[in-house]
Amino acid sequence: PDKKIQIQWVNDIEPIDGEEVSGVTRFADDGAIEIEVLTRQSVTDAVETLIHELAHVIVGPIKEHGDAFHKACDALVEEYTRILDDEFSDCMTLELGTTENI
């Protein structure tokens, strides 16, 4: 809650270690945090990417996807799902990976 994050939706992200990525989180020395999410993906994939990158913010600037990272992802997915259920249950059902309009 006390972290300020700049989130940008971008058309291209430079490959990391030679691999294409759909999102990236950068931690600056001054404490600034920037997330970039690739726009060339489905809305559902973009949400999954943003959740993944926000998990990096929660656990800090570590590259490994260990237990703390997976717990952060799970907590974010749970909260995201709760918000969807509360706010949009009358108009749509959205599961990560699929969308179905009612």
C-alpha positions in Angstrom: 0.0 0.0 0.0 2.9 2.4 0.6 4.5 1.8 -2.7 4.1 4.1 -5.7 4.1 2.3 -9.0 3.9 3.6 -12.5 2.2 1.2 -14.8 2.5 1.6 -18.5 0.8 -0.3 -21.4 3.4 -0.5 -24.2 3.6 -1.7 -27.7 7.1 -3.3 -27.3 9.3 -4.4 -24.5 13.0 -5.1 -25.0 13.8 -8.8 -24.7 15.3 -9.8 -21.3 18.3 -12.1 -21.5 17.4 -12.7 -25.1 13.8 -13.8 -24.3 10.6 -12.1 -25.4 8.5 -11.0 -22.4 4.9 -9.8 -22.0 5.7 -7.7 -18.9 8.5 -6.3 -16.9 9.0 -4.7 -13.5 11.9 -2.3 -12.9 13.1 -1.2 -9.5 15.1 2.1 -9.6 17.8 3.0 -7.1 15.7 5.9 -5.9 12.8 3.6 -5.0 10.7 4.2 -8.0 8.9 1.2 -9.4 7.8 0.9 -13.0 5.7 -1.9 -14.6 5.4 -2.3 -18.3 2.7 -4.6 -19.8 2.7 -5.5 -23.5 -0.5 -4.3 -25.3 -0.2 -7.0 -28.0 -2.0 -9.7 -26.0 -5.5 -10.5 -25.0 -7.1 -8.6 -22.2 -7.1 -11.8 -20.1 -3.4 -12.3 -20.8 -2.7 -8.7 -20.0 -4.5 -9.1 -16.6 -2.4 -12.2 -15.9 0.8 -10.3 -16.9 -0.1 -7.4 -14.6 -0.8 -9.8 -11.7 2.6 -11.4 -12.3 4.4 -8.1 -12.3 2.5 -6.8 -9.2 3.7 -10.0 -7.4 7.2 -8.9 -8.2 6.5 -5.6 -6.6 5.2 -7.3 -3.5 8.2 -9.6 -3.0 10.7 -7.0 -4.1 13.5 -7.0 -6.7 14.3 -10.7 -6.8 14.3 -12.7 -10.0 13.4 -16.1 -8.7 9.7 -17.1 -8.7 9.9 -18.9 -5.3 7.3 -19.6 -2.7 6.9 -15.9 -1.7 6.3 -14.9 -5.3 3.7 -17.7 -5.8 1.9 -16.7 -2.6 1.8 -13.1 -3.7 0.3 -14.2 -7.1 -2.3 -16.3 -5.4 -3.3 -13.5 -3.1 -3.6 -11.1 -6.0 -5.7 -13.5 -8.0 -7.9 -14.1 -5.0 -8.5 -10.4 -4.6 -9.0 -9.8 -8.3 -11.6 -12.6 -8.4 -13.3 -11.2 -5.3 -13.6 -7.7 -6.9 -14.9 -9.2 -10.2 -17.5 -11.2 -8.2 -18.6 -8.1 -6.2 -18.6 -5.6 -9.1 -19.4 -7.5 -12.2 -21.3 -10.6 -11.3 -24.4 -9.3 -13.0 -22.8 -8.8 -16.4 -20.0 -11.3 -16.9 -18.0 -14.2 -15.7 -14.3 -13.9 -16.1 -11.8 -16.6 -15.2 -8.1 -16.2 -15.8 -7.6 -17.8 -19.2 -11.2 -17.5 -20.5 -13.9 -15.0 -20.8 -17.6 -15.6 -21.2 -20.2 -12.9 -21.5 -23.5 -13.7 -20.0 
